[in-house]
Amino acid sequence: MPDYGRLRAALAAAEDDRIIFDLDGIEAQYDALLRELPGIDVRFAMKACPVDEVLDCLAARGAGFDAAGPQEIAQALRTGVPVERIHYGNTVKSDHQIAEAYRLGVRDFATDSLADVAALAAHAPGARVFCRLATTGEGALWGLSRKFGCSPEDALRVLTAARDAGLVPAGLSVHVGSQQLTSEAWQHALETLAAVIVEANRHGILLDHVNLGGGLPALGVLDRRGNPLHPPVDKMFTVIREGMQYLREVSAGPLGFLLEPGRHLVADHGAIRAHVVRLTERRQLDGERSHWLFLSCGKFNGLYEMDELRYRLEFPTRAGSPTVPAVVAGPTCDSDDAYADEGAGMPVPRDAASGDPVWVLSCGAYATAYTTRGFNGFPPLPHSCVRTNRPAGAPGPEEDPR
Ligand SMILES: *Cc1c(COP(=O)(O)O)cnc(C)c1O
């Protein structure tokens, strides 16, 4: 279970609704990841948390960025990170976007098709490319399958075409699906990578790196039925470490490794201070009486993923109150704005009253980026960051509320 100590203190101090990021927690998570996977370079997947303070903190720690287009590249550059630590990780890009990224100095591009390779050769001459291999997405809450990546056979065509077009066929990438819950997914991906590396080497293509993508899970979330997920992260790290070693052995040349974590670095270190709108009890058409807890925040202002997972909720002013099982939902007039109405409801205090503060834990990933501009008039949440371990020599307040 993640350590929510600093976040709880900040949530308790918050007087209005907001999302809070624990920068110390994010840094500690980053450091832990590097300890688990020595020799890996991190390219943070920006869409998981495009918050300047978070990006600054990761950049200062040595991370680079996986950007999906010119706008993210520009935001990454504002952290001061050298452009060599930014790659264009989106296989979907227009001529104009490629040219713009190239103008901004980016020289590493993901690809998975001959059409994209031709465009890269024209608009990013001489750039380095890495080919994304398709995965099934099995075992992940969000599979990312079909839209991205190509077969091993196509990968050889893509890499060869890149070389023939004056690009540098530099690497391979995979993404096993977001919130991946099995180590087997990594095992299969690493086996495929090994086969393609060997085949590419046989064709005279020496790759210099493998990008293992994102997918590492959040630890503090619950499934759609409210059960803790307990992802086997230790097993995943073992499989990845052994896989890296194996790939180094089969490769004809030295290999570096990149990882593009998004969720894993930020999910458990962000939390929302929301409030109770109303706890109701109604007879449904099937005759059953059910409780519904409506919160001030839901799918459109911070909890976009609430239909696929549940978050831990805490009611700081109702500790010890008897609870009732309730379906939890957001404040808007959209029935998608709710936890999946599946399994037992979430235990919520029977005496929850309008205005009570509610803490939503482990919701730091994909919260701000998926927030609408004001669906039904509900505005995006403001954000703040807490940081207690100031870098040496950096004076400043303990907390910087915006
Ligand atoms: C979204 C994304 C990631 C991050 O995925 P997580 O599951 O959040 O770790 C990494 N790489 C690419 C290319 C992505 O699109």
PDBQT file of the ligand as one rigid body, heavy atoms in Angstrom, charges set to zero:
ROOT
HETATM    1  C1  LIG A 501       0.369   6.499 -22.462  1.00  0.00    +0.000 C 
HETATM    2  C2  LIG A 501       1.698   5.981 -22.873  1.00  0.00    +0.000 A 
HETATM    3  C3  LIG A 501       2.605   5.555 -21.899  1.00  0.00    +0.000 A 
HETATM    4  C4  LIG A 501       2.290   5.508 -20.433  1.00  0.00    +0.000 C 
HETATM    5  O1  LIG A 501       1.487   4.440 -20.117  1.00  0.00    +0.000 OA
HETATM    6  P1  LIG A 501       1.212   4.071 -18.576  1.00  0.00    +0.000 P 
HETATM    7  O2  LIG A 501       0.355   2.885 -18.656  1.00  0.00    +0.000 OA
HETATM    8  O3  LIG A 501       0.561   5.250 -17.956  1.00  0.00    +0.000 OA
HETATM    9  O4  LIG A 501       2.540   3.788 -17.959  1.00  0.00    +0.000 OA
HETATM   10  C5  LIG A 501       3.852   5.144 -22.321  1.00  0.00    +0.000 A 
HETATM   11  N1  LIG A 501       4.192   5.145 -23.628  1.00  0.00    +0.000 NA
HETATM   12  C6  LIG A 501       3.348   5.546 -24.582  1.00  0.00    +0.000 A 
HETATM   13  C7  LIG A 501       3.799   5.524 -25.999  1.00  0.00    +0.000 C 
HETATM   14  C8  LIG A 501       2.069   5.962 -24.242  1.00  0.00    +0.000 A 
HETATM   15  O5  LIG A 501       1.228   6.342 -25.206  1.00  0.00    +0.000 OA
ENDROOT
TORSDOF 0
